[in-house]
Structures are given as structure tokens and as C-alpha cells.
Amino acid sequence: MATKNTRIKASVKKGVTTVKAMATHPMMSYDEAKRAKKEANFITHMTAKVGGEVVFEVSTSQFLSKNPYLKFSFNGGEKGQEVEIAWVDLKGETNTSTGKIK
């Protein structure tokens, strides 16, 4: 699963950067896993950084949908800078993806 990327689109307007991201993850809740006789696994933590500074951080749960979509904004950021989004799931697998601010 760690080879799948998070799609990132970021743009800046009037000093506010808006980031839209979609992580590729099956997000199997405990109930779904029990019915499917599989092991539960979902993203538990996500972090976004720009220039090494954390601009967004969230702890998540099993109640997000498959391939969760995030949208957030922050003050700052410049065209050409990279947004790095990293997540970790219940099994400890991680993913880090980057996208440029346009």
C-alpha cells in the first residue's frame, strides 16, 4: 500500500494557500473487516508540511470513506513551493507524497 500516492492540488490566492488532496487507501473499518473476515486498517494520522513547517495535522478514525479527500487552507505559501503530505495507517504503513503550489 505504501507505493500508492496521494494526489495533491494546491493553489495560492491573496496569501492564502488552498490544498486539495485524495489519499489512496481502502479504509477498512472494524465492522467492515469483521464482515469480510479481514483485518481492520485505516489512516490514523495525516500531516502536511510546506518548507519543513507543519501547516495541517489531523488524527483520523475508521469513519472516513475509502480514498479519503481532504481540503484545507493556510496563510502563506508561495507558487512553486512543495506541499508534502504524509500519513500513517493502523498497521504502521506510511505514505509521503508531494505537490507544487500553483
C-alpha distances in whole Angstrom, upper triangle without the diagonal:
4,5,6,9,11,15,18,21,24,28,31,34,37,35,32,29,27,23,21,17,14,11,8,7,9,11,13,16,19,21,18,17,20,22,19,19,16,14,14,11,11,11,15,16,16,18,19,22,24,26,25,26,24,25,23,21,20,19,18,18,17,19,17,16,13,12,14,17,19,22,24,27,29,32,32,30,31,30,28,27,23,21,18,16,13,12,11,10,12,11,11,7,8,8,12,13,17,19,23,26,28
4,6,8,10,14,16,20,22,26,29,32,35,33,30,27,25,21,20,16,14,11,9,9,12,14,16,19,21,24,21,20,23,25,22,22,19,17,16,13,13,12,14,14,14,16,17,19,21,23,21,23,21,23,21,19,19,19,18,19,18,21,18,18,15,13,15,17,19,22,23,26,27,30,30,27,29,28,26,24,20,18,15,13,11,10,9,10,13,11,10,6,6,5,8,10,14,17,21,24,26
4,6,10,13,15,19,22,25,28,32,35,33,31,27,25,22,20,16,15,12,10,11,14,16,18,21,24,26,24,22,26,27,24,24,21,20,19,16,16,15,18,18,16,18,18,20,22,23,22,24,23,24,23,22,22,22,21,22,21,23,21,20,17,14,17,18,20,22,24,27,28,31,30,27,28,27,25,23,20,18,15,14,13,12,13,13,16,15,14,10,9,7,9,10,13,16,20,23,25
4,7,10,13,16,19,23,26,29,33,31,28,25,23,19,17,13,11,8,6,8,11,14,16,20,22,24,22,21,25,25,23,24,20,19,19,15,14,13,17,16,15,17,17,19,21,23,22,24,22,23,21,20,20,20,19,20,19,21,18,17,14,11,13,15,16,19,21,24,26,29,28,26,27,25,23,22,19,17,15,13,12,12,13,13,16,15,15,11,10,7,9,9,12,14,18,21,23
4,6,9,13,15,19,22,26,29,27,25,21,19,15,14,10,9,7,6,9,13,15,18,21,24,26,24,23,27,28,25,27,23,22,21,17,15,14,16,16,13,14,14,16,18,20,20,21,19,20,18,18,18,19,18,20,20,21,18,17,14,11,12,13,14,16,18,21,22,25,25,22,23,22,20,19,15,13,11,10,10,11,13,14,17,17,16,13,10,7,7,6,9,11,14,17,19
4,6,10,13,16,19,23,26,24,22,18,16,12,10,7,6,4,6,9,13,14,18,20,23,25,23,23,27,28,26,27,24,22,21,17,15,12,15,14,11,12,11,14,16,18,18,19,17,17,15,15,16,17,16,18,18,19,15,15,13,9,10,10,10,13,15,17,19,22,22,20,21,20,18,17,14,11,10,8,9,9,12,14,17,18,17,14,11,8,8,6,8,9,13,15,17
4,7,10,14,17,20,24,23,20,16,14,10,8,5,5,6,8,12,15,16,20,22,26,28,25,26,30,30,28,30,27,26,24,20,18,15,18,17,14,14,13,15,16,19,19,20,18,17,16,17,17,19,18,20,21,20,17,16,14,10,11,9,10,12,14,16,18,21,21,18,19,18,17,16,13,11,11,9,12,13,16,17,21,22,21,18,15,12,11,8,8,8,11,13,14
4,7,10,14,17,20,19,16,13,11,7,6,4,7,9,11,15,18,19,22,25,28,30,28,28,32,32,31,33,30,28,26,22,19,17,19,17,13,13,11,12,13,16,17,17,16,15,14,15,17,19,18,21,22,22,18,18,17,13,12,10,9,10,11,13,15,18,17,15,15,14,14,13,10,8,9,8,11,13,17,19,22,23,22,19,16,13,11,8,7,5,8,9,11
4,7,11,13,17,16,14,10,8,6,5,6,9,12,15,18,21,22,25,27,31,32,30,31,35,35,34,36,33,32,29,26,23,20,22,20,16,15,13,14,13,16,18,18,17,15,15,17,18,21,21,23,24,24,20,20,19,15,14,11,11,10,11,12,14,16,16,13,14,12,12,12,10,9,11,11,15,17,20,22,26,27,26,23,20,17,15,11,10,7,7,7,8
4,7,10,14,13,10,7,6,4,6,8,12,15,18,21,24,24,28,29,33,34,33,34,37,38,36,38,35,34,31,28,24,21,23,20,16,15,12,12,11,14,16,16,15,13,13,16,18,21,21,25,26,25,22,22,22,18,17,13,12,10,10,9,11,13,12,10,10,9,10,10,9,8,11,12,15,18,21,24,27,29,27,25,22,18,16,13,10,7,7,5,6
4,7,10,10,8,6,6,7,9,12,15,18,21,24,27,27,31,33,36,38,36,37,41,41,40,42,39,37,35,31,28,25,26,23,20,18,14,15,13,15,18,17,17,14,15,19,21,24,24,28,29,28,25,25,25,22,20,16,14,12,11,10,11,12,11,9,9,7,10,10,11,10,14,15,19,21,25,27,31,32,31,29,25,22,19,16,14,10,8,5,5
4,7,6,5,4,6,9,12,15,18,21,24,27,30,30,34,35,38,40,39,40,43,44,43,45,42,40,37,34,30,27,28,25,21,19,15,15,13,15,18,17,17,14,16,19,22,25,26,29,31,30,27,27,28,25,23,19,17,13,12,9,9,9,8,7,7,7,10,10,12,12,15,17,21,23,27,29,33,35,33,31,27,24,22,19,16,13,11,7,7
4,5,5,6,8,11,14,18,21,24,27,30,33,33,36,37,41,42,41,42,46,46,45,47,44,43,40,37,33,30,30,28,24,22,19,18,16,18,21,20,20,16,18,22,24,27,28,31,33,32,29,29,30,27,25,21,19,15,14,11,11,10,10,10,9,10,13,14,16,15,19,20,24,26,30,32,36,38,36,34,31,28,25,23,20,17,14,10,9
4,6,8,11,14,17,21,24,27,31,33,36,35,39,40,43,44,43,45,48,49,48,50,47,45,42,39,35,32,32,29,26,24,20,20,17,19,22,20,20,17,19,23,25,29,30,33,36,34,31,32,33,30,28,24,21,18,15,12,11,9,9,10,10,12,15,16,18,18,21,23,26,29,32,35,38,40,38,37,33,31,28,25,22,20,17,13,13
4,7,10,13,17,20,23,26,29,32,35,34,38,38,41,43,42,43,47,47,47,49,46,44,40,37,34,30,30,27,24,21,18,17,14,15,18,16,17,14,16,20,23,26,28,31,34,33,30,31,32,29,26,23,20,17,14,10,9,6,5,7,8,10,14,13,16,15,19,20,24,26,30,32,36,38,35,34,31,28,25,23,20,18,16,12,12
4,7,10,13,16,20,23,26,28,31,30,34,35,38,39,39,40,43,44,43,45,42,40,37,34,30,27,27,24,21,18,15,15,13,15,18,15,15,12,14,17,20,23,24,28,30,29,26,27,28,26,23,20,16,13,10,7,6,5,6,7,9,11,14,13,15,14,17,18,21,23,27,29,32,35,33,32,28,26,23,21,19,16,15,11,12
4,7,10,13,17,19,23,25,28,27,31,32,35,37,36,37,40,41,40,42,39,37,34,31,27,24,24,21,18,16,12,12,10,13,16,14,13,10,12,15,18,21,22,26,28,27,24,25,26,23,20,17,14,11,8,5,5,6,6,6,8,9,12,11,12,10,13,14,18,20,24,26,30,32,30,28,25,22,20,17,15,13,11,8,9
4,7,10,14,16,20,22,25,25,28,29,32,34,33,34,37,38,37,39,36,35,32,28,25,22,22,20,16,15,12,13,12,15,17,16,14,11,11,15,16,20,20,23,25,24,21,21,22,19,17,13,11,7,6,4,7,9,10,9,11,12,14,13,13,11,13,13,17,19,22,24,28,30,28,27,24,21,19,16,14,12,12,9,10
4,6,10,13,16,19,22,21,25,26,30,31,30,31,34,35,34,36,33,31,28,25,22,19,20,17,13,12,9,11,11,15,16,15,13,10,10,13,14,18,18,21,23,22,18,19,19,16,14,11,8,6,5,6,9,11,12,11,12,12,14,12,11,8,11,10,14,15,19,21,24,26,25,23,20,17,15,13,11,10,10,8,10
4,7,10,14,16,19,19,22,24,27,29,27,28,32,32,31,33,30,29,26,23,20,17,19,17,13,13,11,14,14,18,19,18,16,13,12,14,15,17,17,19,21,19,16,16,16,13,11,7,6,4,7,9,12,15,16,14,16,15,16,15,13,11,12,11,14,15,18,20,23,25,24,22,19,17,15,13,12,10,12,11,12
4,7,10,12,16,16,19,21,25,26,24,25,29,29,28,30,27,26,23,20,16,14,16,14,11,12,10,13,14,18,18,18,16,14,12,13,13,16,15,17,18,18,14,14,13,10,8,6,5,6,9,12,14,17,18,16,18,17,17,16,13,10,11,8,11,12,15,17,20,22,21,19,16,13,12,10,10,9,12,12,14
4,7,9,12,13,16,18,22,23,21,22,26,26,25,27,24,23,20,17,14,12,15,14,12,13,13,16,17,21,21,21,18,17,15,15,14,16,14,16,16,16,12,11,10,6,6,4,6,9,12,15,18,21,22,20,21,21,20,19,16,13,13,10,12,11,14,15,18,20,19,17,15,12,12,11,12,12,15,16,17
4,6,9,10,14,16,20,21,19,20,23,24,22,24,21,20,17,14,11,9,12,12,10,12,12,16,18,21,20,21,18,17,15,15,14,14,13,14,14,15,11,10,9,5,6,7,8,12,14,17,19,23,23,22,23,23,22,20,17,14,12,9,10,9,11,11,15,16,16,13,11,9,10,9,12,13,16,18,20
4,7,9,12,15,19,20,18,18,22,22,20,22,19,18,16,13,11,10,14,14,13,15,16,19,21,24,23,24,21,21,19,18,17,17,15,15,15,15,12,11,8,5,7,9,12,15,18,21,23,27,27,25,26,25,24,23,20,17,15,12,12,11,12,12,15,15,15,13,12,10,11,11,14,15,19,21,22
4,6,9,12,15,17,14,14,18,19,17,18,15,14,12,9,7,8,11,13,13,16,17,20,23,26,25,25,22,22,19,18,16,15,13,13,12,13,10,9,6,5,7,11,13,17,19,23,25,28,29,27,29,29,27,26,22,20,17,14,13,10,11,9,11,12,13,11,11,10,13,13,17,18,22,24,26
4,6,9,12,14,11,11,15,15,13,15,12,12,10,8,7,9,13,15,15,19,20,24,27,30,28,29,26,25,22,21,18,17,14,13,10,12,10,8,5,6,9,12,15,19,22,25,28,31,32,31,33,32,31,30,26,23,21,18,16,14,13,11,12,13,15,13,14,14,17,17,20,22,26,27,29
4,6,10,11,9,10,13,14,13,15,12,11,8,6,4,7,10,12,14,17,19,23,26,29,28,27,24,24,21,18,16,14,11,9,7,8,7,6,5,7,8,12,14,18,20,24,26,30,31,30,32,32,32,30,26,23,21,17,16,12,12,9,10,11,13,13,14,14,17,18,21,23,26,27,30
4,7,8,6,6,10,11,10,11,9,8,5,5,6,9,12,15,17,20,23,26,30,33,31,31,27,27,24,21,19,16,13,10,7,9,9,9,8,11,12,16,18,22,24,28,30,34,35,34,36,36,35,33,30,27,25,21,19,15,14,11,10,11,14,14,16,17,20,21,25,26,30,31,33
4,5,5,6,9,10,10,12,10,9,5,7,7,10,11,15,17,21,24,27,31,34,32,31,28,28,24,21,18,15,12,9,5,7,9,9,10,13,13,17,19,22,24,28,30,34,36,35,37,38,37,35,32,28,26,22,20,17,15,12,10,13,15,16,18,19,22,24,27,29,32,33,35
4,6,5,6,9,10,10,9,8,5,8,9,13,13,17,20,24,27,30,34,36,34,34,30,30,27,24,20,17,14,11,7,10,12,13,14,17,17,20,22,26,27,31,33,37,39,38,41,41,40,38,35,31,29,25,23,19,17,13,11,13,16,17,20,22,25,27,30,32,35,36,39
4,5,5,6,9,10,10,10,8,11,12,16,16,20,23,26,29,33,36,39,37,36,33,33,29,26,23,20,17,13,9,11,13,13,14,18,18,21,23,27,29,33,35,39,41,40,43,43,43,40,37,34,32,28,26,22,20,17,15,17,20,21,23,25,28,29,32,34,37,38,40
4,5,5,6,8,8,9,8,10,11,15,17,20,22,26,28,32,35,38,37,36,33,32,29,26,23,20,17,14,10,11,13,12,12,15,16,20,22,26,28,32,35,38,40,39,42,41,41,39,36,33,30,27,25,21,20,16,15,16,19,20,22,23,26,27,31,32,36,37,39
4,5,5,6,5,5,5,8,11,14,16,20,22,26,29,32,35,38,36,36,33,33,29,27,23,21,18,14,11,13,14,14,13,16,18,21,24,27,30,33,36,39,41,40,42,42,41,39,36,33,30,27,24,21,19,15,13,14,17,18,20,22,25,27,30,32,36,37,39
4,6,5,6,8,8,11,14,18,19,23,25,29,32,35,39,41,39,39,36,36,32,29,26,23,20,17,13,15,17,17,17,20,21,25,27,31,33,36,39,42,44,43,46,46,45,43,39,36,34,30,28,24,22,18,16,16,20,21,24,25,29,31,34,36,40,41,43
4,6,8,10,11,14,16,20,21,25,27,31,33,37,40,43,41,41,38,37,34,31,28,25,22,18,15,16,18,17,16,20,21,25,27,31,34,37,40,44,45,44,47,46,46,44,40,37,35,31,29,26,24,20,18,19,23,23,26,27,30,32,35,37,40,41,43
4,5,9,10,12,15,19,21,24,26,30,32,36,39,42,40,40,37,37,33,31,28,25,22,19,15,17,18,17,15,18,20,24,27,30,33,37,39,43,44,43,45,45,44,42,39,36,33,30,28,25,23,19,17,17,21,21,24,25,28,30,33,35,38,40,42
4,7,9,12,16,19,21,25,27,31,33,37,40,42,41,41,37,38,34,32,29,26,23,20,16,19,20,19,18,21,23,26,29,33,35,39,41,45,46,45,47,47,45,44,40,37,34,31,29,25,23,19,17,16,20,20,24,25,29,31,34,36,40,42,44
4,7,9,13,16,18,21,24,27,30,33,36,39,37,37,34,35,31,29,26,23,20,18,14,17,18,17,16,18,20,24,26,30,32,36,38,42,43,42,44,43,42,40,37,34,31,28,25,22,19,15,14,13,17,17,20,22,25,27,31,33,37,38,41
4,6,10,14,15,18,21,24,27,30,34,36,34,34,31,32,29,26,23,20,18,15,12,16,17,17,15,17,19,23,25,28,30,34,36,39,40,39,42,42,40,38,34,32,29,25,22,19,16,12,10,9,13,14,17,19,23,25,29,31,35,37,39
4,7,10,12,15,18,22,25,28,31,34,32,32,28,29,26,23,20,17,14,11,9,12,13,13,13,15,16,20,21,25,27,31,32,36,37,36,39,39,38,36,32,29,26,23,20,16,14,10,8,9,12,13,16,18,21,23,27,29,33,34,37
4,7,9,12,15,18,21,24,28,30,28,28,25,26,22,20,17,14,12,10,8,11,11,12,11,12,13,17,19,22,24,28,29,33,34,33,35,35,34,32,29,25,23,19,16,13,10,7,5,6,9,10,12,14,18,20,23,26,29,31,33
4,6,9,11,15,18,21,25,27,26,25,22,22,19,16,14,11,8,7,6,9,8,9,9,10,10,14,15,19,20,24,26,29,31,30,32,32,31,29,26,22,20,16,14,10,9,5,6,8,10,10,11,13,16,18,21,23,26,28,30
4,6,8,11,14,18,21,24,22,21,18,19,15,13,10,8,6,7,8,10,9,10,10,10,9,12,13,16,17,21,22,26,27,26,29,29,28,26,22,19,16,13,10,7,6,4,6,9,9,9,9,10,13,15,18,20,23,24,27
4,7,11,14,17,21,24,21,20,17,18,14,11,8,6,5,6,8,11,10,13,13,13,12,14,14,17,18,21,22,25,27,26,29,30,29,26,23,20,17,14,11,8,6,5,6,9,9,10,10,12,14,16,19,22,25,26,29
4,7,10,14,17,20,18,17,13,14,11,8,6,4,6,8,11,13,12,15,15,14,12,14,13,15,15,18,19,22,23,23,26,27,26,23,20,17,14,11,8,6,6,7,9,12,10,11,10,11,12,14,17,19,22,23,26
4,7,10,14,17,15,14,11,11,8,6,5,6,8,11,13,15,12,15,15,13,11,12,10,12,12,15,16,19,20,19,22,23,22,19,16,13,10,7,6,4,7,9,12,14,12,12,10,10,10,11,13,15,18,19,22
4,7,10,13,11,10,7,8,6,4,7,9,11,14,17,18,16,18,18,16,14,14,11,13,12,13,13,16,17,16,19,20,20,16,14,10,8,6,5,6,9,12,15,17,15,14,11,11,9,11,12,14,16,17,20
4,7,10,9,8,6,6,5,6,9,12,14,17,20,20,18,19,20,17,15,14,11,11,10,11,11,13,13,12,15,16,16,13,10,7,5,4,6,9,12,15,19,20,18,17,13,12,9,10,9,11,13,13,16
4,6,6,5,4,5,7,9,12,15,17,21,24,24,22,23,23,20,18,17,14,14,12,12,11,13,12,10,13,15,14,10,8,6,5,7,9,12,15,18,21,23,20,19,15,14,11,11,9,11,12,12,16
4,5,5,7,7,9,12,16,19,21,24,27,27,24,26,26,23,21,19,16,15,13,12,10,11,9,7,9,11,11,7,6,5,6,9,12,15,18,22,25,26,23,22,19,16,13,12,10,10,10,10,13
4,5,8,10,13,15,19,22,24,27,30,31,28,29,29,26,24,23,20,19,17,15,13,13,11,9,10,12,11,7,7,8,9,12,14,18,20,24,27,28,25,24,20,18,15,14,11,12,11,12,15
4,7,9,12,13,17,19,22,26,28,29,27,29,28,25,24,23,20,20,17,17,14,15,13,12,14,16,14,11,10,9,9,11,12,16,18,22,25,26,22,22,18,17,13,14,12,14,14,14,18
4,6,9,11,15,18,20,24,27,28,26,28,28,25,23,22,19,18,15,14,12,12,11,11,13,16,16,12,11,10,10,12,13,16,18,22,25,26,23,23,19,18,15,15,14,15,15,15,18
4,6,7,11,14,17,20,24,24,22,24,25,22,20,19,16,15,13,12,10,12,12,12,15,17,17,14,12,10,9,10,11,13,16,19,22,24,21,20,17,16,14,14,14,15,16,15,19
4,7,11,14,16,20,23,23,21,23,24,21,19,17,13,12,9,9,7,9,9,10,13,16,16,13,12,9,10,10,12,14,17,20,23,25,23,22,19,17,15,15,14,14,15,13,17
4,7,11,13,16,20,19,17,20,21,18,15,14,11,10,8,8,8,11,12,13,16,18,19,16,14,10,10,9,11,12,15,17,20,22,20,20,17,16,14,14,14,15,16,15,18
4,7,10,14,17,17,16,18,19,18,15,14,11,12,10,12,12,15,16,16,20,22,22,19,16,13,12,10,10,10,12,14,17,19,17,18,15,15,14,15,15,17,19,18,22
4,6,10,13,14,12,15,17,16,13,13,10,12,11,13,14,17,19,19,23,24,25,22,19,16,14,11,11,10,11,13,14,18,16,17,15,15,15,16,17,19,21,21,24
4,7,11,12,11,15,16,16,13,14,13,15,14,17,18,21,23,23,26,28,28,25,22,19,17,13,12,10,10,10,12,15,14,15,14,15,16,18,20,21,24,24,27
4,7,8,8,11,13,13,10,12,11,14,15,18,19,23,25,25,28,29,29,26,23,20,18,14,13,10,10,9,10,14,14,15,14,15,16,18,20,22,25,25,27
4,5,7,10,12,13,11,14,14,17,18,21,23,27,29,28,31,32,32,30,27,23,21,17,16,12,12,10,9,13,14,15,16,17,19,21,23,25,28,28,31
4,6,8,10,12,11,14,15,18,20,24,26,30,31,31,34,34,34,32,29,25,23,19,18,14,13,10,9,13,15,15,16,18,20,22,24,26,29,30,32
4,6,9,12,10,13,14,17,19,22,25,29,31,31,33,34,34,32,29,25,24,20,19,16,16,13,13,16,18,19,19,20,22,23,25,26,29,29,31
4,7,8,6,9,10,14,16,20,22,26,28,28,30,30,30,29,26,22,21,17,16,14,14,12,13,16,17,17,17,17,19,19,22,23,26,26,28
4,6,5,8,11,14,17,21,24,28,29,29,31,31,31,29,26,23,22,18,18,15,16,14,15,17,19,18,18,18,19,20,22,22,25,26,28
4,6,9,12,16,19,22,25,29,30,29,31,30,30,29,25,22,21,17,17,14,15,13,14,16,18,16,16,16,18,18,20,21,25,25,27
4,7,10,13,16,20,23,26,27,26,28,27,26,25,22,19,18,14,14,12,14,13,15,17,17,15,15,13,15,14,17,18,21,22,24
4,7,10,13,17,20,23,25,24,26,25,25,24,21,18,16,13,13,11,13,13,15,17,18,16,15,14,15,15,17,17,20,21,22
4,7,10,14,17,21,22,21,23,22,23,21,19,16,15,12,14,13,15,15,18,20,20,19,17,15,15,14,15,15,18,18,19
4,7,10,13,17,19,18,20,20,21,19,17,13,13,11,13,12,15,16,19,21,21,19,17,15,15,14,14,14,16,16,18
4,7,11,14,16,15,18,18,19,18,16,13,14,12,15,15,18,19,22,25,24,23,20,18,17,15,15,14,15,14,16
4,7,11,13,13,16,17,18,16,15,12,13,12,15,15,19,20,23,26,25,24,21,19,17,16,15,14,15,13,15
4,7,9,10,13,15,17,15,15,12,14,14,17,18,21,23,26,29,27,26,23,21,19,18,16,15,15,12,14
4,6,8,11,14,16,14,14,12,14,14,17,19,22,25,27,30,28,27,24,22,20,18,17,16,15,12,14
4,7,10,13,16,14,15,13,16,17,20,22,25,28,31,33,31,30,27,25,22,21,19,17,16,13,15
4,7,10,12,11,12,12,15,17,20,22,26,29,32,34,31,30,27,25,21,20,17,16,14,11,13
4,7,9,7,9,9,12,15,18,21,24,28,31,33,30,29,25,22,19,17,14,12,10,8,10
4,6,6,9,10,14,17,20,23,27,30,33,35,32,31,27,24,21,18,15,13,9,7,8
4,6,9,11,14,17,21,24,28,30,34,35,33,31,27,24,20,18,14,11,7,5,5
4,6,9,13,16,19,23,26,29,33,34,31,29,25,22,18,16,12,9,6,5,6
4,7,10,13,16,20,23,27,30,31,28,26,23,20,16,14,10,8,6,6,8
4,6,10,13,16,20,23,27,27,25,23,19,16,12,10,6,5,4,6,10
4,7,10,13,17,20,24,25,22,20,17,14,10,8,5,5,6,7,11
4,7,10,14,17,20,21,19,17,13,10,7,6,4,7,9,11,14
4,7,11,14,17,18,16,14,11,8,6,5,6,9,11,13,16
4,7,10,14,15,12,11,7,6,4,6,9,12,15,16,20
4,7,10,12,10,8,6,5,7,9,12,15,18,20,23
4,7,8,6,6,4,7,9,12,15,18,22,23,26
4,5,5,6,7,9,12,15,18,21,24,26,29
4,5,7,10,13,16,19,22,25,28,30,33
4,6,9,12,16,19,22,25,29,31,34
4,6,10,13,17,20,23,27,29,32
4,7,11,14,17,21,24,26,29
4,7,10,14,17,21,23,26
4,7,10,14,17,20,23
4,7,11,14,16,20
4,7,11,13,16
4,7,10,13
4,7,9
4,6
4
